[in-house]
């Protein structure tokens, strides 16, 4: 595959990078395997010192890391800065808490003694996406490194500058050679890495199709895997919601990174009493967004990541309209250089429309009106995905009740799905399996060994 940085703002090629040869890949695997034998026995305090240094460097050079993200995949510069800060927050969180999370657990058997100990399992392989080029790496790498594993990562082909900068960050922080390895490798080499007996676990964040491929390969090798895949989050608005606040959250959630987020709200499900007013305010707010240079803090509408992503999204809208959907606003490419699309709202989407099942990865909102809370929950659950979701109501107890009824990995009341170091992240159904972040995320790739004294 091609590793190249192309600026989505103007389509200009910035840099191209060569793939690793098979010989270089073998050397990297051998180095990681050797590193594990040392790193697994390194004290938590020493691991923590390295990881804390990573966080400190990120905070000291926020603008440098953010600029690379904006150049590689078009994220608005202030959002890129926020991503770097969140990544540093997650890194510090595990530097502080990993030892506590993995402390031995004393059991209370009917006789004798028993304890569950946590130990690392080896070299882990991660396949990571472009849309949050540091946060995705941190979620996978940091807890596993603090657990005593070592990690190798194949990052997305369109963010090579971010991938290389993140690897250099670990070297600068004092991590031993092989603790964190960036792999510029082909799809065929990805399969060979998963097959390699030195790799003990596999994690992927990406599309459903990629998940099926990677999880299937890991399964054939009887290797533990975690999958964080797509989403089609429901944004439920009940009749007692604060309309102005809800619309602001709708715009913020939908348009974060121009809608290129797995937990971006994609299906706006509004109870009839508020439907028309919500739609009017939502349309006006989206229409006010201004496309421009994502490096300019004044820009409020960024480009999509690639020409291919833009063409795919436009095609999805065309197919939806051909099957009866109505374009409330937008639906077209913006006539300017770069990969910009108009903010778009589609409605009148019936269950036989392909849009009803698909994930729209960009500035396209699907709008549904329902009669009541029960219909809202039923529609929210009528999805192949189950990553996040949200419900808006002035009655928090009611919001919690609705949240319990929606089949998904995460539900938020009066806020769109978001991420924080101490909140578990992950989904069900076609959105994957396993959890990242919080005390749960560090447990995925450790051996929970029972030690029993009879």
N, C-alpha and C positions, 0 to 999 in steps of 0.2 A: 504494500500500500504506500501512498505518498504522505510524507510528513512535510507540510509546508504551511507557513503563516501567510494568509491573504487578508488584507484589511477589509472587513465587510462594509466600511463606510464608502470606499471608493473602488473596491475590487482590485487593488494593486497588490501584486506579489511582493512580500517583504523578504522572506527567507525560505530556503528549502534545505532539508536535512536528509542525510543518507540513512537507510536502514542498517541495522547491525548484520554483519555476516554471520553465518552459522558458527564459525570459529569464535567470534566475539561473544556470541550468545552463550556458547558453552563455557567460556571463561567467566562470564558473569554469573552463571548458575553455580559454577564451582566456588567462586568467591563468596557468594551468598551462603552456600552450604557450609563452608568453613567458618564464616562469621557466626552462624547460628550456634555452633558448638561453644563459642566464647560468650556471645551475647546472652544466651539462655542462663548462664551462670553469673552474669553481671548483676550486682546488687541493685535493688530498686532505686536507691539514692543516686547511683551513678547513671542509670538510665534516665532518671528524672532530670538530672543536671543537663544532659544533652537535649532532651525534649523541651525543657524550659528555655534553653538557649535558642532553639528554633523559634519559639514564640516571641522571644525578645527581638530577634533579628527581623521577623515579620513586622513587628510594631515599629521598629526603627526605620523600616524601608517600605512603608505602606504604599507610597506613591509609585515606587519602582515596580512592585509586584502588580499593583492595580493597572498601571499603564500597559503592561504586557498582556493582561487579560482583555483590555479594551482593544488593543491592536490585533490580537489573535482571533477574538470572536465577537467583538462589537458591543460588549456590555457597557452601559452608561458608566462613566468614570466614577461617579459617587457611589453607585451600586457596587462597582468593583472594589472600591475602598472598603465598603462595608463587608464584602466577602472576605477580604484579607483580615479585617479585625475579627470577624466571627471565627475564622480559621485559627487565629492566634488564641482566641478565647477557648476553643475546643482543645487546643494543644496544651494550654496551661491547666485546664480542667483535669486532663488525664495525668499530667505530671504531678499534680497534687493528690489525686484520689486513687490511682491505679493500685497501689499497694493495699489500700483498705478494701477495694473491690475484690481483690484476689486473695484476701487473707483466708487461712484455713477455717473451715466451718465445722465446729464440733457438733456431732449428732448425739442423740440420747437414745441409744438402743436399749432393749429390754435387759441386756446384760453386757458386761464388758465395756469397751470403749470403741468409738468410731469417729473418724474425721474425714472430711472431703478436702483434698488439696488440689490447687489449680497449678498446672504447669504448661508451658508453651509446647506447641506441636511441631514447629519447624519453619521451613521457608514457605511463605504464602504468596500467591499470585493474584494480582488485582487487575481487572480490565475496567477502565474508568472513562466517563464521558466528558465532553467539552464544555457543557453549559455552566458549570461552576468549577473552574479548572484547579483551584486550590482546595476549596471546601470538600470536594469529593475525595481528593487524595488524603486530606487530613482525617476524614471520617474513617477511612480504611486503615491508613498507615499508623497513625499515632497510638490508638489503643493497642494495636497488635504489637508494635515495637515496645510499648511499656509492659506488655505481658511477657516479653522475652522472645517473641517470634521475630523473624526478619521478613522484609517484604520486597517484592519485585512488582513493578507496575507497567502495564502497557496503557499509555494514555491515548486520547483521541488524536487522530492525524492532523486536525486543524489547530491544535494548541501546543505545538512543539516548544515554543519559547517558554511557556508556563511550565511545561513538564521538565525541561532542562533546568530552569531556574529553581524549581522545587528540589530537585536532586542535589544541586550545588548548595542549597540551603542546609541540608543535612551534613554535608561534608564540612561546611564552614562551622557548623555547630559542634563538630567533634565526634560525629558518629563514625564508628569503624567502617572500613571498606566492606561493602556487601550488606550493610544493615538496611539501607534504602537504595534500590536500584531502579532507574528509569530505563525501560526497554523500548527502543524504536525498532519494532519488529513487524513482520508481515503476518497476515492471517494464518498462513501455513505454520509459521513459527509459533504463533499463539497455541495452536493445537499441540505442537511438540512440547511446549512448556507445560501445558496441562498434563500431558502424558508422562512427563519426566518424573521418575520416582522420588527425586529430591523435593518436589513440590508436594506439600501436605494439605493444602487447602486453597480454595479458589473463591474469589468474590467478584461480582460484576454489578455495575450500575449502568443501565442502558435500556435498549428497546426490548420488547417481548421476544422478537426474533433472535436478537443476540443472546438473550437469556436462555432460550431453548437450546441454542447451539452450545453455549459454554457450560450450562448446567448438565446437558446431556453428555458432554465430553467428560466432565468431572465425575458424573455418575458412573460412566463406563469404567473409570479408574478407581471407583469406591472412595472418592475424596469428598470431604465435607465442603459444601458451598453455601454462599449466601447470595441472594439475588434482589436487587432493588431496581424494579423495572418501571414501566410507564404508569400513568395515572390519568383519571378523568374525574377529578374531584368535584363533588357537588357543593354548591354554595346555596344553602337553603335560607330563604327569607320568609319568616312567618309574619302574620298580619300585625303583630304588636312590636315589630322591630323599629328602632330609631332610624328613619329613612335616610337622613343626611349622613349620619355616621356609617351606615351600612353601604351606601353608594361609594363613599370615600374608600372603605375597605375593599369594595369590589374592584375599583380601579387600581388600587395599590397591589392587590393580590394578582389580578389578571395580568397587569402590565409589568410586573417585576421581571427584569431581563427580557422585555418585549414578549412576555408570555412563554418564554422558553425554559420552563421549569416543570418538573414532574409533578410538583404539588401546587402549581398554579391552578386556581379555580377555573374549571372549563365548562361546567354545566350550572347555569344560574336558574335555580328552581324557586319561583316566587309565588306565594299564595295570592289568589285572584284579587283580594282587596287592595293589595299594594302593587300589583303587577304593572299597570299602566304608568303609575307615577315613578316606580323604580326604573322602568325602561327609559322613560323620558330623561330622567336625571343622569342615568348611566350613559346614554347616548351623548348628551351634551358634554359630560366630563371627558369621555373618550375623544370627542371631536376637538377638544381644546389642546390635545397633545401635539407638540411641535417636533417634526423630524429634523435631524441635524447631525452635526459631528458629535459622536459619543464622548469625545475628549472635552467637549464644551459643557460646563456644568449647567448651562441654560437649556440644553437639549432635554426634551422629555419623551421623545420617541426614538429609540435606537433601531438599527438595522437587524435583520435576521442574520444568523451566523454564516450562511453560505448561500450561493445562488441555488443550489440543489434544494436546500430547505425551503426557500421562498417558492420555488416552482412546485414542490410537493404540496405546500399549504394552499397555494392558489388552485391546484388541481382538486384538492379535497373540497374546497368551497364550490367549485364548478359542479362536481358530482353531487354535492348536497342539494344545490339549486335544481339540478336536472331531475332530482327525485322529489321535488316539491318544497324544499326549504325556501324561506323568504329572507332576502338580504335587507336588514333594517338599516344598516350603514356599512360603508366600506366594501371590502371584497376584492379590491384590486391592488396591483402594484403601484407604488408611488413613482411618478415620472421624474426621476432624478438619478444621479449616479449612486451606486451601492445597492444593497439588497433590502429595500424598505417596502413594507406593506401597510396599507391603511388599517387602522383599528376596525374590527369587523364584528357585527352582531348578526347571528342567524337565528331565526325562529321558525315556527311551523315545522318542526322536525319530528317526523313520525317514526315508530319503531322499525319500519321497513327501509328507512333511509340509512345509507352506510354511515352518515354522520352520527347517528344515534349510538353507534358502538365504537367509533374511532377516537383516538386521541389527537387533538389539534394542538400541535406544538408551536405556538406563536400567538399573535394578537387577535385571535378569533374566539369570541364568546358565544356559547350556545344558550339560548334563552327559552325557558319552559314556564308556562303558567299552570298552576294546579289549584284545586278547589280548597284543600285544607292540609293540615299537618300529615294526616295518614297518606294522602296521595303524594305528598312531598317525600316522605320516607320510602314509599314504594318505588317511586321513580329514581331516587338516589341509589337504591339497592339494585335497580335494573341496569347493571353495568358489569362488564367483564373485569373491570379494574376495582381495586380496593386499597388505595394508598392513603389519601387524606380526605378531608372534608370539613365543612363548617356549617353552623346554624346560627341565625341571628334573631334574637328575641329579647325583649326587656325582662322577661321572666327567666332568670338563670336556672331555676329548678326545672322549668319546662325545657330549656335548652339542653340540660344534662340528660333529661329523659329522651329527647330526640336523638342525642348523640349516642346513647346506648343502643338505639334501634337501628342505626346505620351500620352496615357490614363493611368495615374498613379498618385499616391499621391505626389511624389517628383521626380524632375528631376534635375540633376546636369550637368553643362557644364564643360568639361575638368577636371573632378574629379569624382571618383565613389561616390555613395550615402554614406553620412556620417551623423554624428549627432553632434549637438551643442546645448547648453542651450537655445539660442535665435532663433532656427529654428524649426518650427512645424514638427512633425514626425507622419506619418500615411498613410494609403492607401485606395484604393477603390477595388471594385470587391471582389474576394475571399481573398484579403489581409485585409479585415475588414473595420471598420468605427470608426470615432472619431479621435481626435488628442491629442498627448502628446507633452510636451515641449513648449517653447515660451509663449507668452501671451494667446495663444489658449488653451494650455493644462490645465491651471488652471480654465478654464470656464466650463469644461465638467460636473462637479458634483456640481454646485451651482444653487440656485434658482434665476432666473432673475425676480425679482418682480417689477411690475409697481406700482408706487405710483402717483396717479393723483389728482390734485386739479382743480375742474371745475371752 
